């Protein structure tokens, strides 16, 4: 199963050829994490962009992380996240 990231979907929306070509080459329909779906809609500047995002995402299955998934992911996230040096 392929899960699409916000960056890939933004590139597809903007018509970036490498992203479009990669997407077209997939043999199975990719899924979108629910949080990525929300990020794409949140990034929209107006109703037209919201509509465009919803059209892009409509045929793709949405996968929602469970509480167990998030609990399991949190230690890895906090271990590997890059924290700027603020000294």
C-alpha positions in Angstrom: 0.0 0.0 0.0 1.3 3.5 -0.9 0.5 6.3 1.5 0.8 9.8 -0.1 2.4 12.7 1.8 1.2 16.3 1.6 4.3 17.3 -0.4 3.5 14.8 -3.1 -0.1 15.8 -3.4 0.9 19.5 -3.5 3.3 18.7 -6.4 0.5 16.8 -8.2 -1.9 19.8 -7.7 0.7 22.2 -9.1 1.3 20.0 -12.1 4.9 19.0 -11.3 5.7 16.5 -14.0 7.9 14.1 -11.9 5.1 13.8 -9.3 2.4 13.3 -12.0 4.5 10.7 -13.8 5.2 8.8 -10.6 1.5 8.9 -9.6 0.4 7.7 -13.1 2.9 4.8 -12.9 1.4 3.3 -9.7 -0.2 -0.1 -10.2 -2.6 0.4 -7.3 -4.6 3.3 -6.1 -2.7 5.0 -3.2 -4.2 6.0 0.1 -4.1 9.2 1.9 -3.6 9.5 5.7 -6.5 11.5 7.2 -4.1 14.1 8.6 -2.6 14.7 5.1 -6.1 15.1 3.7 -6.8 17.8 6.4 -3.4 19.5 5.7 -4.2 19.8 2.0 -7.6 21.3 2.7 -6.2 23.6 5.4 -3.6 25.0 3.0 -6.3 26.1 0.6 -6.5 29.9 0.2 -10.2 30.0 -1.0 -13.2 27.9 -1.7 -12.0 27.2 -5.3 -8.8 25.6 -3.9 -10.8 23.6 -1.4 -12.9 22.2 -4.2 -9.8 21.4 -6.2 -8.3 19.6 -3.2 -11.5 17.6 -2.6 -11.6 16.6 -6.3 -8.0 15.4 -6.2 -8.6 13.4 -3.0 -12.1 12.1 -3.8 -11.0 8.8 -5.6 -8.4 8.0 -3.0 -9.1 5.9 0.2 -8.5 7.8 3.4 -6.6 6.0 6.2 -7.1 7.3 9.7 -4.4 6.6 12.3 -5.8 4.9 15.4 -4.9 5.9 19.0 -2.6 2.8 19.1 -0.9 3.9 15.9 -0.3 7.4 17.3 0.9 6.1 20.7 3.3 3.8 18.9 4.6 6.5 16.6 5.1 9.2 19.2 8.4 7.9 20.7 10.0 7.6 17.2 8.7 11.0 16.3 10.2 12.7 19.4 13.4 10.8 19.0 14.1 11.7 15.4 12.4 15.1 15.0 14.9 17.9 14.3 14.8 20.5 17.1 16.5 23.9 16.3 19.2 25.0 18.6 17.8 28.1 20.4 20.8 29.0 22.6 
